[in-house]
Amino acid sequence: MNPPAPHAFDGLAAQYAALEETPWQRLRHRLVTANLGRHLSAAHRSWLDVGAGDGLLAADLAGAGRRVTLVEPAADLRDAARHRLASAGLLSRCDIVDGTTDDVGRLVAARAPHGLSLHNVLEYVPDWVPALDGCLRPLPAGCLVSVLVSNPYGQLLAAAARGADPGDLLDRLRSGALTVGLDGHRFTRPALPAEEVARRMRTAGVRVVGRYGVRVFNDVLAAAAGGRAVDPEAVFALDRVAGEDPVLSHLGRHVHLVGEKE
Ligand SMILES: C[S@@+](CC[C@H](N)C(=O)[O-])C[C@H]1O[C@@H](n2cnc3c(N)ncnc32)[C@H](O)[C@@H]1O
């Protein structure tokens, strides 16, 4: 495994923005916000988005009237988020903070948020267990928590659909490794088993109220179509149902865990 890259997205805002426009990333966002929408209510008036990237989720949350604090270590992603939020007329409802998971305790004490998201961030921190715990323990009771992690099983199935070598797949399966990062800047990390993440959430006082697979079929279908676009509406409908299926949900490209602080 390569050593963890502390801020693997520094200087990659343009590449990150291009990735967000791909059909699979659009689907990821649509599925994640649909899952979260099942748990959100008007009571969740203020939100902390940790590892906020270029503010895509924050814009949705602020657009629905919430006060959002974005915590993001990469300067150019913070700039991109500021631009996105300003263009949408949402900047006045948002604070963009230069920080990491290490700053969450202080921010929670100051802002007592009603919700916190940590979407595909734990893959990039040096040690995910204390990082998750440090984000969740300080939260006030009733706070909604949304955690998204990459799923090595989904990665393997998508690689198989693209014609990967069985021997390589076996090595990857045995190593329990995750490939993370952007094209040209990829590295491997130990996987974050979803069951272990859910267990750590419970240990930090968060009751898990939703568990979803994100992109169960899309990546396999897209590979089989040989690059032809798969109908986005049809695949959204399919992956929404598959993401809640007790068996299929374990095979998604990401696992989405939603919880509530007790
Ligand atoms: C894969 S991106 C996900 C961005 C966003 N949460 C999303 O789902 O679209 C990972 C993000 O985590 C940020 N990040 C990296 N290390 C971090 C840390 N220690 N604390 C908080 N965020 C971090 C990166 O700069 C990047 O914006």
The ligand as a MOL file (V3000), in Angstrom:
LIG
                    3D

  0  0  0     0  0            999 V3000
M  V30 BEGIN CTAB
M  V30 COUNTS 27 29 0 0 0
M  V30 BEGIN ATOM
M  V30 1 C -13.3030 12.1310 -2.8360 0
M  V30 2 S -13.3450 13.7970 -2.3440 0 CHG=1
M  V30 3 C -15.0420 13.9120 -1.7830 0
M  V30 4 C -15.5610 15.2990 -1.7950 0
M  V30 5 C -17.0120 15.4420 -1.3670 0
M  V30 6 N -17.1980 15.0420 0.0240 0
M  V30 7 C -17.9120 14.6610 -2.2490 0
M  V30 8 O -18.4530 13.6400 -1.8110 0
M  V30 9 O -18.1090 15.0360 -3.4070 0 CHG=-1
M  V30 10 C -12.4470 13.7880 -0.8110 0
M  V30 11 C -12.3810 15.1560 -0.1620 0
M  V30 12 O -11.8320 15.0290 1.1450 0
M  V30 13 C -10.9110 16.0970 1.3350 0
M  V30 14 N -9.9710 15.6920 2.3920 0
M  V30 15 C -8.7900 15.0630 2.2830 0
M  V30 16 N -8.2440 14.8680 3.4930 0
M  V30 17 C -9.1090 15.3930 4.4040 0
M  V30 18 C -9.1080 15.5190 5.8250 0
M  V30 19 N -8.1110 15.0430 6.5730 0
M  V30 20 N -10.1670 16.1230 6.4190 0
M  V30 21 C -11.1890 16.5940 5.6670 0
M  V30 22 N -11.2330 16.5040 4.3250 0
M  V30 23 C -10.2140 15.9110 3.6960 0
M  V30 24 C -10.2990 16.2850 -0.0240 0
M  V30 25 O -9.6080 17.5040 -0.1480 0
M  V30 26 C -11.5140 16.1380 -0.9160 0
M  V30 27 O -12.2160 17.3370 -1.0430 0
M  V30 END ATOM
M  V30 BEGIN BOND
M  V30 1 1 1 2
M  V30 2 1 2 3
M  V30 3 1 2 10
M  V30 4 1 3 4
M  V30 5 1 4 5
M  V30 6 1 5 6
M  V30 7 1 5 7
M  V30 8 2 7 8
M  V30 9 1 7 9
M  V30 10 1 10 11
M  V30 11 1 11 12
M  V30 12 1 11 26
M  V30 13 1 12 13
M  V30 14 1 13 14
M  V30 15 1 13 24
M  V30 16 1 14 15
M  V30 17 1 14 23
M  V30 18 2 15 16
M  V30 19 1 16 17
M  V30 20 1 17 18
M  V30 21 2 17 23
M  V30 22 1 18 19
M  V30 23 2 18 20
M  V30 24 1 20 21
M  V30 25 2 21 22
M  V30 26 1 22 23
M  V30 27 1 24 25
M  V30 28 1 24 26
M  V30 29 1 26 27
M  V30 END BOND
M  V30 END CTAB
M  END
